[in-house]
Amino acid sequence: MNYVIITPARNEGPHLQKTIDSVVAQTLPPQKWIVVNDGSTDNTRQIIEEAARQHSWIQAVHRFDRGFRQQGGGVIEAFYDGFHLLGDEPWHYLVKLDGDLSFAPDFFAACLARFDADPKLGIGGGTICGEVNGILVEESQGDPPFHVRGATKIYRRSCWQAVGGLLQAPGWDTLDEVKANMLGWKTCSFPELKLLHHRYTGNADGVWKNWVKNGRANYIVGYHPLFMFCKCARRLFERPYGVVAAGLWYGYVTGYLSRIPRVQEPEVIRYLRRQQLRRLLLRPSIWADK
Protein backbone atom coordinates (compact mmCIF):
# COMPACT_ATOMS: atom_id res chain seq x y z
CA MET A 1 0.00 0.00 0.00
CA ASN A 2 2.59 2.58 -1.00
CA TYR A 3 1.49 6.14 -1.59
CA VAL A 4 2.94 9.45 -2.73
CA ILE A 5 1.91 12.94 -1.65
CA ILE A 6 1.95 16.20 -3.58
CA THR A 7 1.42 19.44 -1.68
CA PRO A 8 1.04 22.78 -3.47
CA ALA A 9 1.86 25.53 -0.96
CA ARG A 10 1.63 29.30 -1.39
CA ASN A 11 2.45 31.52 1.60
CA GLU A 12 1.83 28.73 4.10
CA GLY A 13 4.64 29.81 6.44
CA PRO A 14 2.47 30.00 9.58
CA HIS A 15 1.10 26.47 9.18
CA LEU A 16 3.29 24.35 6.90
CA GLN A 17 5.55 23.05 9.67
CA LYS A 18 2.49 21.54 11.38
CA THR A 19 1.72 19.60 8.19
CA ILE A 20 5.34 18.48 7.87
CA ASP A 21 5.38 17.30 11.48
CA SER A 22 2.15 15.34 10.88
CA VAL A 23 3.45 13.61 7.76
CA VAL A 24 6.85 12.80 9.30
CA ALA A 25 5.07 11.22 12.30
CA GLN A 26 2.94 8.83 10.18
CA THR A 27 3.04 5.18 11.18
CA LEU A 28 2.78 4.42 7.45
CA PRO A 29 5.07 7.02 5.84
CA PRO A 30 4.78 8.00 2.17
CA GLN A 31 7.12 6.65 -0.46
CA LYS A 32 7.72 10.22 -1.64
CA TRP A 33 6.42 13.65 -0.76
CA ILE A 34 6.80 16.47 -3.28
CA VAL A 35 6.14 19.90 -1.79
CA VAL A 36 5.66 22.61 -4.41
CA ASN A 37 6.35 26.17 -3.34
CA ASP A 38 3.94 28.09 -5.57
CA GLY A 39 5.78 31.42 -5.70
CA SER A 40 5.52 32.17 -1.99
CA THR A 41 6.68 35.52 -0.68
CA ASP A 42 6.99 34.43 2.96
CA ASN A 43 9.26 31.78 4.50
CA THR A 44 7.50 28.81 2.84
CA ARG A 45 10.54 28.16 0.66
CA GLN A 46 12.90 27.93 3.63
CA ILE A 47 10.58 25.58 5.53
CA ILE A 48 10.32 23.21 2.57
CA GLU A 49 14.09 23.25 1.95
CA GLU A 50 14.81 22.44 5.59
CA ALA A 51 12.36 19.52 5.54
CA ALA A 52 13.96 18.17 2.33
CA ARG A 53 17.40 18.36 3.94
CA GLN A 54 16.23 16.33 6.92
CA HIS A 55 14.25 13.68 5.01
CA SER A 56 15.43 12.11 1.76
CA TRP A 57 11.86 11.22 0.72
CA ILE A 58 10.77 14.88 0.74
CA GLN A 59 11.46 16.77 -2.48
CA ALA A 60 11.25 20.56 -2.80
CA VAL A 61 10.02 22.29 -5.97
CA HIS A 62 9.91 26.04 -6.46
CA ARG A 63 7.72 27.97 -8.91
CA PHE A 64 8.07 31.64 -9.84
CA ASP A 65 5.80 34.20 -8.20
CA ARG A 66 2.98 35.06 -10.62
CA GLY A 67 2.21 38.06 -8.41
CA PHE A 68 -1.27 36.98 -7.31
CA ARG A 69 -3.24 34.03 -6.00
CA GLN A 70 -4.87 32.26 -8.97
CA GLN A 71 -8.15 30.78 -7.78
CA GLY A 72 -8.90 27.16 -8.63
CA GLY A 73 -6.54 26.53 -11.52
CA GLY A 74 -3.36 27.84 -9.87
CA VAL A 75 -3.22 25.13 -7.24
CA ILE A 76 -3.60 22.42 -9.90
CA GLU A 77 -0.86 23.95 -12.05
CA ALA A 78 1.40 23.72 -9.01
CA PHE A 79 0.17 20.20 -8.29
CA TYR A 80 1.09 19.07 -11.80
CA ASP A 81 4.57 20.57 -11.50
CA GLY A 82 5.03 18.08 -8.69
CA PHE A 83 3.17 15.23 -10.36
CA HIS A 84 5.35 15.32 -13.48
CA LEU A 85 8.40 14.74 -11.28
CA LEU A 86 7.05 11.35 -10.25
CA GLY A 87 7.97 10.01 -13.67
CA ASP A 88 7.90 6.21 -13.58
CA GLU A 89 7.73 6.10 -9.78
CA PRO A 90 5.56 3.10 -8.80
CA TRP A 91 2.67 4.09 -6.54
CA HIS A 92 -0.68 2.64 -5.60
CA TYR A 93 -2.24 5.81 -4.19
CA LEU A 94 -1.76 9.49 -5.00
CA VAL A 95 -2.50 12.11 -2.34
CA LYS A 96 -3.22 15.80 -2.94
CA LEU A 97 -2.63 17.37 0.47
CA ASP A 98 -2.80 21.03 1.48
CA GLY A 99 -0.07 22.63 3.56
CA ASP A 100 -2.20 23.97 6.41
CA LEU A 101 -3.43 20.74 8.02
CA SER A 102 -2.45 18.56 10.94
CA PHE A 103 -3.65 15.04 11.71
CA ALA A 104 -3.05 11.91 13.76
CA PRO A 105 0.00 9.65 13.21
CA ASP A 106 -2.20 6.79 11.95
CA PHE A 107 -4.21 8.97 9.54
CA PHE A 108 -2.87 7.58 6.25
CA ALA A 109 -2.70 4.01 7.54
CA ALA A 110 -6.39 4.26 8.48
CA CYS A 111 -7.34 5.87 5.14
CA LEU A 112 -5.57 3.23 3.06
CA ALA A 113 -7.11 0.45 5.14
CA ARG A 114 -10.49 1.68 3.92
CA PHE A 115 -9.32 1.56 0.33
CA ASP A 116 -7.95 -1.94 0.88
CA ALA A 117 -11.33 -3.06 2.24
CA ASP A 118 -13.30 -1.75 -0.76
CA PRO A 119 -11.81 -2.31 -4.24
CA LYS A 120 -14.43 0.02 -5.79
CA LEU A 121 -13.41 2.99 -3.63
CA GLY A 122 -11.66 5.30 -6.08
CA ILE A 123 -11.35 8.63 -4.25
CA GLY A 124 -11.41 9.17 -0.51
CA GLY A 125 -10.07 11.37 2.24
CA GLY A 126 -10.52 12.64 5.75
CA THR A 127 -12.95 15.20 7.11
CA ILE A 128 -11.70 18.79 7.28
CA CYS A 129 -12.42 20.38 10.66
CA GLY A 130 -11.91 23.60 12.51
CA GLU A 131 -11.32 23.82 16.25
CA VAL A 132 -14.13 25.29 18.35
CA ASN A 133 -13.62 25.39 22.12
CA GLY A 134 -11.09 22.58 21.84
CA ILE A 135 -13.42 20.34 19.80
CA LEU A 136 -12.95 19.45 16.13
CA VAL A 137 -16.03 20.57 14.18
CA GLU A 138 -16.56 19.71 10.51
CA GLU A 139 -16.08 22.84 8.40
CA SER A 140 -18.73 22.20 5.78
CA GLN A 141 -21.64 20.04 6.87
CA GLY A 142 -23.65 20.52 3.68
CA ASP A 143 -21.34 18.66 1.31
CA PRO A 144 -22.92 15.81 -0.69
CA PRO A 145 -21.91 12.29 0.37
CA PHE A 146 -19.79 11.71 -2.75
CA HIS A 147 -17.62 14.76 -2.12
CA VAL A 148 -14.05 14.67 -0.79
CA ARG A 149 -12.57 18.04 0.09
CA GLY A 150 -9.79 19.17 -2.23
CA ALA A 151 -7.44 19.69 0.72
CA THR A 152 -7.15 15.96 1.38
CA LYS A 153 -7.81 13.76 -1.65
CA ILE A 154 -6.51 10.23 -2.06
CA TYR A 155 -6.78 8.64 -5.51
CA ARG A 156 -6.49 4.95 -6.23
CA ARG A 157 -4.15 4.66 -9.22
CA SER A 158 -6.61 2.87 -11.50
CA CYS A 159 -9.31 5.45 -10.72
CA TRP A 160 -6.88 8.31 -11.34
CA GLN A 161 -6.07 6.86 -14.74
CA ALA A 162 -9.74 6.30 -15.53
CA VAL A 163 -10.79 9.91 -14.83
CA GLY A 164 -7.80 11.26 -16.74
CA GLY A 165 -6.34 13.46 -14.02
CA LEU A 166 -7.54 16.88 -12.86
CA LEU A 167 -9.10 19.88 -14.56
CA GLN A 168 -6.85 22.95 -14.30
CA ALA A 169 -9.72 25.30 -13.43
CA PRO A 170 -12.22 25.92 -10.61
CA GLY A 171 -14.41 22.86 -10.18
CA TRP A 172 -11.58 20.35 -10.48
CA ASP A 173 -12.47 18.83 -7.11
CA THR A 174 -16.06 18.12 -8.19
CA LEU A 175 -15.45 17.02 -11.77
CA ASP A 176 -13.07 14.24 -10.72
CA GLU A 177 -15.67 12.73 -8.38
CA VAL A 178 -18.53 13.03 -10.87
CA LYS A 179 -16.47 11.28 -13.54
CA ALA A 180 -15.40 8.60 -11.09
CA ASN A 181 -19.01 7.88 -10.10
CA MET A 182 -20.09 7.86 -13.74
CA LEU A 183 -17.43 5.22 -14.39
CA GLY A 184 -18.59 3.02 -11.51
CA TRP A 185 -16.23 4.09 -8.74
CA LYS A 186 -17.21 5.10 -5.23
CA THR A 187 -16.06 8.41 -3.74
CA CYS A 188 -16.53 9.52 -0.13
CA SER A 189 -15.00 11.18 2.89
CA PHE A 190 -14.25 9.28 6.09
CA PRO A 191 -16.15 11.13 8.86
CA GLU A 192 -14.25 9.51 11.70
CA LEU A 193 -10.81 10.47 10.29
CA LYS A 194 -10.48 14.15 11.06
CA LEU A 195 -7.89 16.71 10.03
CA LEU A 196 -7.44 20.07 11.74
CA HIS A 197 -7.52 22.95 9.26
CA HIS A 198 -5.43 25.82 10.56
CA ARG A 199 -6.85 28.31 8.06
CA TYR A 200 -10.59 28.16 7.42
CA THR A 201 -11.50 27.37 3.81
CA GLY A 202 -11.90 30.56 1.79
CA ASN A 203 -9.99 32.82 4.18
CA ALA A 204 -7.16 33.28 1.69
CA ASP A 205 -9.51 34.87 -0.87
CA GLY A 206 -12.11 36.47 1.39
CA VAL A 207 -15.71 35.33 1.90
CA TRP A 208 -17.25 36.99 -1.17
CA LYS A 209 -14.51 35.95 -3.60
CA ASN A 210 -14.55 32.42 -2.23
CA TRP A 211 -18.28 31.94 -2.87
CA VAL A 212 -18.08 33.59 -6.29
CA LYS A 213 -15.29 31.14 -7.10
CA ASN A 214 -17.49 28.25 -5.98
CA GLY A 215 -20.37 29.47 -8.14
CA ARG A 216 -18.02 29.79 -11.10
CA ALA A 217 -16.79 26.25 -10.46
CA ASN A 218 -20.39 25.00 -10.52
CA TYR A 219 -20.87 26.71 -13.88
CA ILE A 220 -17.66 25.27 -15.33
CA VAL A 221 -18.48 21.67 -14.44
CA GLY A 222 -22.01 22.02 -15.85
CA TYR A 223 -24.48 22.32 -12.97
CA HIS A 224 -28.12 22.32 -14.09
CA PRO A 225 -29.62 25.87 -13.78
CA LEU A 226 -32.63 24.61 -11.80
CA PHE A 227 -30.44 22.68 -9.37
CA MET A 228 -28.19 25.74 -8.98
CA PHE A 229 -31.18 27.99 -8.28
CA CYS A 230 -32.42 25.61 -5.58
CA LYS A 231 -28.93 25.35 -4.10
CA CYS A 232 -28.67 29.14 -3.84
CA ALA A 233 -32.16 29.42 -2.35
CA ARG A 234 -31.22 26.93 0.37
CA ARG A 235 -28.01 28.81 1.09
CA LEU A 236 -29.88 32.07 1.75
CA PHE A 237 -30.11 31.02 5.38
CA GLU A 238 -26.39 30.39 5.86
CA ARG A 239 -24.17 32.90 7.57
CA PRO A 240 -23.19 35.46 6.49
CA TYR A 241 -26.84 35.69 5.47
CA GLY A 242 -27.34 36.42 1.79
CA VAL A 243 -23.64 36.57 0.96
CA VAL A 244 -23.23 32.84 0.33
CA ALA A 245 -26.25 32.57 -1.97
CA ALA A 246 -25.50 35.83 -3.79
CA GLY A 247 -21.85 34.88 -4.35
CA LEU A 248 -22.75 31.45 -5.69
CA TRP A 249 -25.40 32.83 -8.05
CA TYR A 250 -23.19 35.69 -9.22
CA GLY A 251 -20.29 33.34 -10.00
CA TYR A 252 -22.60 30.95 -11.84
CA VAL A 253 -24.52 33.51 -13.91
CA THR A 254 -21.46 35.57 -14.86
CA GLY A 255 -19.91 32.38 -16.17
CA TYR A 256 -22.70 32.35 -18.77
CA LEU A 257 -22.49 36.08 -19.45
CA SER A 258 -18.72 36.01 -19.86
CA ARG A 259 -18.90 32.86 -22.01
CA ILE A 260 -16.24 31.20 -19.91
CA PRO A 261 -15.34 27.79 -21.37
CA ARG A 262 -17.04 24.84 -19.76
CA VAL A 263 -15.86 21.28 -19.39
CA GLN A 264 -15.61 19.82 -22.88
CA GLU A 265 -17.06 16.46 -21.86
CA PRO A 266 -20.78 16.50 -22.69
CA GLU A 267 -21.37 12.96 -21.41
CA VAL A 268 -20.11 14.01 -17.96
CA ILE A 269 -22.36 17.09 -17.91
CA ARG A 270 -25.35 14.96 -18.97
CA TYR A 271 -24.62 12.47 -16.20
CA LEU A 272 -24.18 15.26 -13.64
CA ARG A 273 -27.44 16.96 -14.60
CA ARG A 274 -29.37 13.70 -14.54
CA GLN A 275 -28.14 13.09 -11.02
CA GLN A 276 -29.10 16.60 -9.97
CA LEU A 277 -32.61 16.32 -11.41
CA ARG A 278 -33.03 12.96 -9.69
CA ARG A 279 -32.06 14.66 -6.44
CA LEU A 280 -34.67 17.39 -6.96
CA LEU A 281 -37.26 14.68 -7.62
CA LEU A 282 -36.21 12.86 -4.43
CA ARG A 283 -35.03 9.85 -6.40
CA PRO A 284 -31.81 7.89 -5.72
CA SER A 285 -28.71 9.80 -6.85
CA ILE A 286 -25.13 10.53 -5.88
CA TRP A 287 -26.63 13.42 -3.87
CA ALA A 288 -28.51 10.99 -1.63
CA ASP A 289 -28.44 11.82 2.06
CA LYS A 290 -25.65 10.35 4.13
C-alpha positions as CSV (number, residue, x, y, z in Angstrom):
1,M,0.0,0.0,0.0
2,N,2.6,2.6,-1.0
3,Y,1.5,6.1,-1.6
4,V,2.9,9.4,-2.7
5,I,1.9,12.9,-1.6
6,I,2.0,16.2,-3.6
7,T,1.4,19.4,-1.7
8,P,1.0,22.8,-3.5
9,A,1.9,25.5,-1.0
10,R,1.6,29.3,-1.4
11,N,2.5,31.5,1.6
12,E,1.8,28.7,4.1
13,G,4.6,29.8,6.4
14,P,2.5,30.0,9.6
15,H,1.1,26.5,9.2
16,L,3.3,24.3,6.9
17,Q,5.6,23.1,9.7
18,K,2.5,21.5,11.4
19,T,1.7,19.6,8.2
20,I,5.3,18.5,7.9
21,D,5.4,17.3,11.5
22,S,2.1,15.3,10.9
23,V,3.5,13.6,7.8
24,V,6.8,12.8,9.3
25,A,5.1,11.2,12.3
26,Q,2.9,8.8,10.2
27,T,3.0,5.2,11.2
28,L,2.8,4.4,7.5
29,P,5.1,7.0,5.8
30,P,4.8,8.0,2.2
31,Q,7.1,6.6,-0.5
32,K,7.7,10.2,-1.6
33,W,6.4,13.7,-0.8
34,I,6.8,16.5,-3.3
35,V,6.1,19.9,-1.8
36,V,5.7,22.6,-4.4
37,N,6.3,26.2,-3.3
38,D,3.9,28.1,-5.6
39,G,5.8,31.4,-5.7
40,S,5.5,32.2,-2.0
41,T,6.7,35.5,-0.7
42,D,7.0,34.4,3.0
43,N,9.3,31.8,4.5
44,T,7.5,28.8,2.8
45,R,10.5,28.2,0.7
46,Q,12.9,27.9,3.6
47,I,10.6,25.6,5.5
48,I,10.3,23.2,2.6
49,E,14.1,23.2,2.0
50,E,14.8,22.4,5.6
51,A,12.4,19.5,5.5
52,A,14.0,18.2,2.3
53,R,17.4,18.4,3.9
54,Q,16.2,16.3,6.9
55,H,14.3,13.7,5.0
56,S,15.4,12.1,1.8
57,W,11.9,11.2,0.7
58,I,10.8,14.9,0.7
59,Q,11.5,16.8,-2.5
60,A,11.3,20.6,-2.8
61,V,10.0,22.3,-6.0
62,H,9.9,26.0,-6.5
63,R,7.7,28.0,-8.9
64,F,8.1,31.6,-9.8
65,D,5.8,34.2,-8.2
66,R,3.0,35.1,-10.6
67,G,2.2,38.1,-8.4
68,F,-1.3,37.0,-7.3
69,R,-3.2,34.0,-6.0
70,Q,-4.9,32.3,-9.0
71,Q,-8.1,30.8,-7.8
72,G,-8.9,27.2,-8.6
73,G,-6.5,26.5,-11.5
74,G,-3.4,27.8,-9.9
75,V,-3.2,25.1,-7.2
76,I,-3.6,22.4,-9.9
77,E,-0.9,23.9,-12.1
78,A,1.4,23.7,-9.0
79,F,0.2,20.2,-8.3
80,Y,1.1,19.1,-11.8
81,D,4.6,20.6,-11.5
82,G,5.0,18.1,-8.7
83,F,3.2,15.2,-10.4
84,H,5.3,15.3,-13.5
85,L,8.4,14.7,-11.3
86,L,7.1,11.3,-10.2
87,G,8.0,10.0,-13.7
88,D,7.9,6.2,-13.6
89,E,7.7,6.1,-9.8
90,P,5.6,3.1,-8.8
91,W,2.7,4.1,-6.5
92,H,-0.7,2.6,-5.6
93,Y,-2.2,5.8,-4.2
94,L,-1.8,9.5,-5.0
95,V,-2.5,12.1,-2.3
96,K,-3.2,15.8,-2.9
97,L,-2.6,17.4,0.5
98,D,-2.8,21.0,1.5
99,G,-0.1,22.6,3.6
100,D,-2.2,24.0,6.4
101,L,-3.4,20.7,8.0
102,S,-2.5,18.6,10.9
103,F,-3.6,15.0,11.7
104,A,-3.0,11.9,13.8
105,P,0.0,9.6,13.2
106,D,-2.2,6.8,11.9
107,F,-4.2,9.0,9.5
108,F,-2.9,7.6,6.3
109,A,-2.7,4.0,7.5
110,A,-6.4,4.3,8.5
111,C,-7.3,5.9,5.1
112,L,-5.6,3.2,3.1
113,A,-7.1,0.4,5.1
114,R,-10.5,1.7,3.9
115,F,-9.3,1.6,0.3
116,D,-8.0,-1.9,0.9
117,A,-11.3,-3.1,2.2
118,D,-13.3,-1.8,-0.8
119,P,-11.8,-2.3,-4.2
120,K,-14.4,0.0,-5.8
121,L,-13.4,3.0,-3.6
122,G,-11.7,5.3,-6.1
123,I,-11.4,8.6,-4.3
124,G,-11.4,9.2,-0.5
125,G,-10.1,11.4,2.2
126,G,-10.5,12.6,5.7
127,T,-13.0,15.2,7.1
128,I,-11.7,18.8,7.3
129,C,-12.4,20.4,10.7
130,G,-11.9,23.6,12.5
131,E,-11.3,23.8,16.2
132,V,-14.1,25.3,18.3
133,N,-13.6,25.4,22.1
134,G,-11.1,22.6,21.8
135,I,-13.4,20.3,19.8
136,L,-13.0,19.5,16.1
137,V,-16.0,20.6,14.2
138,E,-16.6,19.7,10.5
139,E,-16.1,22.8,8.4
140,S,-18.7,22.2,5.8
141,Q,-21.6,20.0,6.9
142,G,-23.6,20.5,3.7
143,D,-21.3,18.7,1.3
144,P,-22.9,15.8,-0.7
145,P,-21.9,12.3,0.4
146,F,-19.8,11.7,-2.7
147,H,-17.6,14.8,-2.1
148,V,-14.1,14.7,-0.8
149,R,-12.6,18.0,0.1
150,G,-9.8,19.2,-2.2
151,A,-7.4,19.7,0.7
152,T,-7.2,16.0,1.4
153,K,-7.8,13.8,-1.6
154,I,-6.5,10.2,-2.1
155,Y,-6.8,8.6,-5.5
156,R,-6.5,5.0,-6.2
157,R,-4.1,4.7,-9.2
158,S,-6.6,2.9,-11.5
159,C,-9.3,5.4,-10.7
160,W,-6.9,8.3,-11.3
161,Q,-6.1,6.9,-14.7
162,A,-9.7,6.3,-15.5
163,V,-10.8,9.9,-14.8
164,G,-7.8,11.3,-16.7
165,G,-6.3,13.5,-14.0
166,L,-7.5,16.9,-12.9
167,L,-9.1,19.9,-14.6
168,Q,-6.9,22.9,-14.3
169,A,-9.7,25.3,-13.4
170,P,-12.2,25.9,-10.6
171,G,-14.4,22.9,-10.2
172,W,-11.6,20.3,-10.5
173,D,-12.5,18.8,-7.1
174,T,-16.1,18.1,-8.2
175,L,-15.4,17.0,-11.8
176,D,-13.1,14.2,-10.7
177,E,-15.7,12.7,-8.4
178,V,-18.5,13.0,-10.9
179,K,-16.5,11.3,-13.5
180,A,-15.4,8.6,-11.1
181,N,-19.0,7.9,-10.1
182,M,-20.1,7.9,-13.7
183,L,-17.4,5.2,-14.4
184,G,-18.6,3.0,-11.5
185,W,-16.2,4.1,-8.7
186,K,-17.2,5.1,-5.2
187,T,-16.1,8.4,-3.7
188,C,-16.5,9.5,-0.1
189,S,-15.0,11.2,2.9
190,F,-14.3,9.3,6.1
191,P,-16.1,11.1,8.9
192,E,-14.2,9.5,11.7
193,L,-10.8,10.5,10.3
194,K,-10.5,14.2,11.1
195,L,-7.9,16.7,10.0
196,L,-7.4,20.1,11.7
197,H,-7.5,23.0,9.3
198,H,-5.4,25.8,10.6
199,R,-6.9,28.3,8.1
200,Y,-10.6,28.2,7.4
201,T,-11.5,27.4,3.8
202,G,-11.9,30.6,1.8
203,N,-10.0,32.8,4.2
204,A,-7.2,33.3,1.7
205,D,-9.5,34.9,-0.9
206,G,-12.1,36.5,1.4
207,V,-15.7,35.3,1.9
208,W,-17.3,37.0,-1.2
209,K,-14.5,36.0,-3.6
210,N,-14.6,32.4,-2.2
211,W,-18.3,31.9,-2.9
212,V,-18.1,33.6,-6.3
213,K,-15.3,31.1,-7.1
214,N,-17.5,28.3,-6.0
215,G,-20.4,29.5,-8.1
216,R,-18.0,29.8,-11.1
217,A,-16.8,26.3,-10.5
218,N,-20.4,25.0,-10.5
219,Y,-20.9,26.7,-13.9
220,I,-17.7,25.3,-15.3
221,V,-18.5,21.7,-14.4
222,G,-22.0,22.0,-15.8
223,Y,-24.5,22.3,-13.0
224,H,-28.1,22.3,-14.1
225,P,-29.6,25.9,-13.8
226,L,-32.6,24.6,-11.8
227,F,-30.4,22.7,-9.4
228,M,-28.2,25.7,-9.0
229,F,-31.2,28.0,-8.3
230,C,-32.4,25.6,-5.6
231,K,-28.9,25.4,-4.1
232,C,-28.7,29.1,-3.8
233,A,-32.2,29.4,-2.3
234,R,-31.2,26.9,0.4
235,R,-28.0,28.8,1.1
236,L,-29.9,32.1,1.7
237,F,-30.1,31.0,5.4
238,E,-26.4,30.4,5.9
239,R,-24.2,32.9,7.6
240,P,-23.2,35.5,6.5
241,Y,-26.8,35.7,5.5
242,G,-27.3,36.4,1.8
243,V,-23.6,36.6,1.0
244,V,-23.2,32.8,0.3
245,A,-26.3,32.6,-2.0
246,A,-25.5,35.8,-3.8
247,G,-21.8,34.9,-4.3
248,L,-22.7,31.4,-5.7
249,W,-25.4,32.8,-8.0
250,Y,-23.2,35.7,-9.2
251,G,-20.3,33.3,-10.0
252,Y,-22.6,31.0,-11.8
253,V,-24.5,33.5,-13.9
254,T,-21.5,35.6,-14.9
255,G,-19.9,32.4,-16.2
256,Y,-22.7,32.3,-18.8
257,L,-22.5,36.1,-19.4
258,S,-18.7,36.0,-19.9
259,R,-18.9,32.9,-22.0
260,I,-16.2,31.2,-19.9
261,P,-15.3,27.8,-21.4
262,R,-17.0,24.8,-19.8
263,V,-15.9,21.3,-19.4
264,Q,-15.6,19.8,-22.9
265,E,-17.1,16.5,-21.9
266,P,-20.8,16.5,-22.7
267,E,-21.4,13.0,-21.4
268,V,-20.1,14.0,-18.0
269,I,-22.4,17.1,-17.9
270,R,-25.3,15.0,-19.0
271,Y,-24.6,12.5,-16.2
272,L,-24.2,15.3,-13.6
273,R,-27.4,17.0,-14.6
274,R,-29.4,13.7,-14.5
275,Q,-28.1,13.1,-11.0
276,Q,-29.1,16.6,-10.0
277,L,-32.6,16.3,-11.4
278,R,-33.0,13.0,-9.7
279,R,-32.1,14.7,-6.4
280,L,-34.7,17.4,-7.0
281,L,-37.3,14.7,-7.6
282,L,-36.2,12.9,-4.4
283,R,-35.0,9.9,-6.4
284,P,-31.8,7.9,-5.7
285,S,-28.7,9.8,-6.8
286,I,-25.1,10.5,-5.9
287,W,-26.6,13.4,-3.9
288,A,-28.5,11.0,-1.6
289,D,-28.4,11.8,2.1
290,K,-25.6,10.4,4.1
